[in-house]
């Protein structure tokens, strides 16, 4: 399938503001257009290198559930070259939705998707896709928000957990299952992907070894459309283009 991968996820109403600071990993202080300052949940445990600059425009969702301590969730930040997705739950939802909707040719025929699948002794992988006449396909999805000179890089901090996922995928591939590492480039200004050797050389080496051992590597960027940019007035995120992986 060529071109933009349409029919993505419809997003909730987004509330604009400006980032004052991110702190304690899970918290962000944001000034709304009304002038009010609110504390928002930051659903991203990564370093968020180059996409958490104070003063940048951000977009929050609002959830008024009785059990929620923080009503606001930080969804996106507008950096000079692209809007960047902050919410690391969205990539899993988007990839799962795209497989179910038949938007990814690489997963044609997979009609059942199970999230958060336990494998091995102590691991969970993001998705397991199944279809008749084929072994299960295990998919681990990585949210990638770091772009350097047009190239998306992962990880943005040392990740022993991410490396363990690669080792588990290799084990599954060796057992005859289909194993996929899916890098979701959660922004629109990248033209290629490569592992971040300068940040985590052990992860980069493991990724190269994983491909040799039968793990498939997929890389896609996204289209992020805010309602003032869409014909139907809805906020939307969808898969856009497959990107080349430079190993």
C-alpha positions as CSV (number, residue, x, y, z in Angstrom):
1,X,0.0,0.0,0.0
2,X,1.5,3.3,-1.1
3,X,0.9,6.9,0.2
4,X,-0.8,7.9,3.4
5,X,-2.4,5.1,5.6
6,X,-5.8,6.7,6.2
7,X,-8.6,6.0,8.7
8,X,-6.5,6.3,11.8
9,X,-7.6,6.9,15.3
10,X,-10.0,9.8,16.1
11,X,-8.7,11.6,19.1
12,X,-10.6,13.4,21.9
13,X,-11.0,17.1,22.1
14,X,-7.6,18.7,22.7
15,X,-6.9,21.7,24.9
16,X,-4.0,24.0,23.9
17,X,-1.5,25.4,26.2
18,X,2.2,26.0,26.7
19,X,4.6,23.8,28.6
20,X,6.1,25.3,31.7
21,X,8.1,22.2,32.7
22,X,8.1,18.5,32.9
23,X,9.1,17.0,36.2
24,X,9.2,13.7,38.2
25,X,8.8,11.9,34.8
26,X,5.1,11.6,35.0
27,X,4.1,15.2,35.6
28,X,3.9,18.4,33.4
29,X,3.0,21.9,34.4
30,X,1.1,23.6,31.6
31,X,-0.3,27.1,31.2
32,X,-3.6,27.0,29.3
33,X,-4.8,29.7,26.9
34,X,-7.1,31.0,29.7
35,X,-4.0,31.7,31.8
36,X,-4.7,28.9,34.3
37,X,-1.8,26.7,35.2
38,X,-2.6,23.0,35.5
39,X,-0.7,19.8,36.3
40,X,-1.1,17.2,33.6
41,X,-0.2,13.5,33.6
42,X,2.8,12.8,31.3
43,X,2.2,9.3,29.8
44,X,5.8,8.9,28.7
45,X,8.5,7.4,30.9
46,X,11.3,8.1,28.3
47,X,13.8,10.8,28.3
48,X,11.8,12.8,25.7
49,X,15.0,14.2,24.4
50,X,14.4,17.3,22.2
51,X,10.6,17.1,22.7
52,X,10.0,18.6,26.1
53,X,11.2,22.1,25.7
54,X,9.6,24.7,28.1
55,X,7.6,27.3,26.3
56,X,6.5,25.1,23.4
57,X,2.8,24.7,22.5
58,X,1.3,21.5,23.9
59,X,-2.1,19.8,23.6
60,X,-3.9,18.2,26.5
61,X,-6.9,15.9,26.8
62,X,-9.3,16.2,29.7
63,X,-10.9,13.2,31.5
64,X,-13.3,13.8,34.4
65,X,-13.3,10.2,35.8
66,X,-14.0,10.1,39.5
67,X,-10.9,7.9,40.1
68,X,-8.5,10.2,38.3
69,X,-6.2,12.3,40.4
70,X,-5.0,14.3,37.4
71,X,-7.8,15.3,35.0
72,X,-5.4,16.4,32.2
73,X,-3.2,14.2,30.0
74,X,-0.4,15.6,27.9
75,X,-0.9,14.3,24.3
76,X,1.2,16.3,21.9
77,X,3.9,19.0,21.8
78,X,4.5,21.3,18.8
79,X,8.2,21.4,18.1
80,X,9.8,23.7,15.4
81,X,9.7,21.0,12.7
82,X,6.8,18.8,13.7
83,X,4.0,18.0,16.2
84,X,5.3,15.2,18.4
85,X,3.2,12.5,20.1
86,X,3.8,12.3,23.8
87,X,1.3,9.6,24.8
88,X,3.0,6.2,24.5
89,X,-0.3,4.4,24.7
90,X,-1.4,5.7,21.3
91,X,1.2,3.8,19.2
92,X,-0.1,0.5,20.5
93,X,-3.7,1.5,19.8
94,X,-2.9,2.8,16.4
95,X,-0.9,-0.2,15.2
96,X,-3.6,-2.6,16.6
97,X,-6.3,-0.6,14.9
98,X,-4.4,-0.5,11.6
99,X,-3.9,-4.3,11.6
100,X,-7.6,-4.9,12.3
101,X,-8.7,-2.5,9.6
102,X,-6.4,-4.1,7.0
103,X,-4.3,-1.1,6.5
104,X,-1.0,-2.9,6.8
105,X,-0.2,-5.3,4.0
106,X,2.5,-7.0,6.1
107,X,-0.3,-8.2,8.4
108,X,-2.9,-9.1,5.8
109,X,-5.3,-11.9,7.0
110,X,-4.5,-11.5,10.7
111,X,-8.0,-11.1,12.1
112,X,-7.5,-11.5,15.9
113,X,-5.4,-9.1,17.9
114,X,-4.6,-9.7,21.6
115,X,-2.8,-6.9,23.6
116,X,-0.3,-7.3,26.4
117,X,0.6,-11.0,25.8
118,X,2.6,-12.8,28.4
119,X,5.5,-14.7,26.9
120,X,8.3,-16.7,28.6
121,X,8.8,-16.3,32.3
122,X,8.8,-12.5,32.9
123,X,7.9,-10.8,29.7
124,X,4.9,-9.2,28.1
125,X,4.8,-8.1,24.4
126,X,2.4,-5.5,23.1
127,X,0.4,-7.5,20.6
128,X,-0.1,-11.0,19.4
129,X,-1.8,-11.3,16.0
130,X,-3.3,-14.6,14.7
131,X,-4.7,-16.0,11.5
132,X,-5.6,-19.4,10.2
133,X,-2.8,-21.5,8.8
134,X,0.0,-19.5,10.2
135,X,1.9,-19.4,13.5
136,X,1.1,-16.5,15.9
137,X,2.8,-13.2,15.2
138,X,4.3,-11.4,18.2
139,X,4.7,-7.7,17.9
140,X,6.6,-5.3,20.2
141,X,5.9,-1.6,19.5
142,X,8.3,1.1,20.3
143,X,7.4,4.8,20.5
144,X,10.1,6.8,18.8
145,X,10.1,10.6,19.3
146,X,13.8,11.5,18.8
147,X,14.8,12.8,15.3
148,X,18.3,14.0,14.5
149,X,19.0,15.6,11.1
150,X,15.9,14.0,9.6
151,X,16.6,10.5,11.0
152,X,14.5,9.0,13.7
153,X,16.6,7.3,16.5
154,X,15.7,4.8,19.2
155,X,16.1,4.7,22.1
156,X,16.5,8.2,23.6
157,X,17.9,6.7,26.8
158,X,19.6,3.4,27.8
159,X,16.9,0.7,27.9
160,X,17.8,-2.7,29.3
161,X,14.1,-3.5,29.2
162,X,14.0,-2.8,25.5
163,X,17.0,-5.0,24.9
164,X,15.3,-7.8,26.8
165,X,12.3,-7.5,24.4
166,X,14.6,-8.0,21.5
167,X,16.1,-11.1,23.1
168,X,12.6,-12.5,23.7
169,X,11.6,-11.8,20.1
170,X,14.7,-13.7,18.9
171,X,13.7,-16.7,21.1
172,X,10.2,-16.7,19.7
173,X,11.5,-16.5,16.1
174,X,13.8,-19.4,16.8
175,X,10.8,-21.4,18.0
176,X,9.1,-20.8,14.6
177,X,6.8,-17.9,15.5
178,X,6.7,-14.7,13.6
179,X,8.4,-11.9,15.6
180,X,8.2,-8.2,14.8
181,X,9.7,-5.1,16.3
182,X,7.6,-2.1,15.1
183,X,9.1,1.4,15.5
184,X,6.3,4.0,15.4
185,X,7.9,7.4,14.6
186,X,5.5,9.6,16.5
187,X,6.2,12.7,14.5
188,X,6.2,13.9,10.9
189,X,9.8,15.1,10.1
190,X,11.8,11.9,9.7
191,X,12.9,10.3,6.4
192,X,14.6,7.2,7.8
193,X,15.2,5.3,11.0
194,X,18.3,4.0,12.7
195,X,19.2,2.6,16.2
196,X,20.8,5.2,18.5
197,X,24.3,3.8,18.7
198,X,25.5,7.0,20.4
199,X,22.9,6.6,23.2
200,X,22.6,2.8,23.8
201,X,25.2,0.8,21.7
202,X,24.1,-2.4,23.4
203,X,20.5,-2.0,22.2
204,X,21.7,-1.1,18.7
205,X,23.9,-4.2,18.5
206,X,21.0,-6.4,19.8
207,X,18.7,-4.9,17.1
208,X,21.2,-5.8,14.4
209,X,21.6,-9.3,15.8
210,X,17.8,-9.7,16.1
211,X,17.4,-9.1,12.3
212,X,20.0,-11.7,11.6
213,X,18.0,-14.1,13.8
214,X,14.7,-13.7,12.0
215,X,13.1,-10.7,13.8
216,X,11.3,-8.4,11.3
217,X,11.9,-4.7,11.7
218,X,9.2,-2.3,10.6
219,X,9.3,1.5,10.8
220,X,6.4,3.9,10.2
221,X,5.8,7.5,10.8
222,X,2.5,9.1,11.4
223,X,0.2,11.9,10.3
224,X,-1.1,14.0,13.1
225,X,-4.0,16.2,12.1
226,X,-5.6,18.7,14.5
227,X,-9.2,19.7,13.9
228,X,-8.4,23.1,12.5
229,X,-6.4,21.3,9.8
230,X,-9.0,18.7,8.8
231,X,-12.1,18.9,6.7
232,X,-14.3,17.0,9.2
233,X,-13.1,19.1,12.2
234,X,-11.7,16.0,14.1
235,X,-8.4,15.4,15.7
236,X,-6.8,12.3,14.1
237,X,-3.6,10.3,14.1
238,X,-2.9,7.7,11.4
239,X,0.0,5.7,10.0
240,X,1.6,7.6,7.1
241,X,4.7,6.1,5.4
242,X,7.0,3.1,5.9
243,X,10.5,4.5,6.5
244,X,13.8,2.8,5.6
245,X,15.7,1.3,8.5
246,X,19.4,2.0,8.4
247,X,21.4,-0.7,10.2
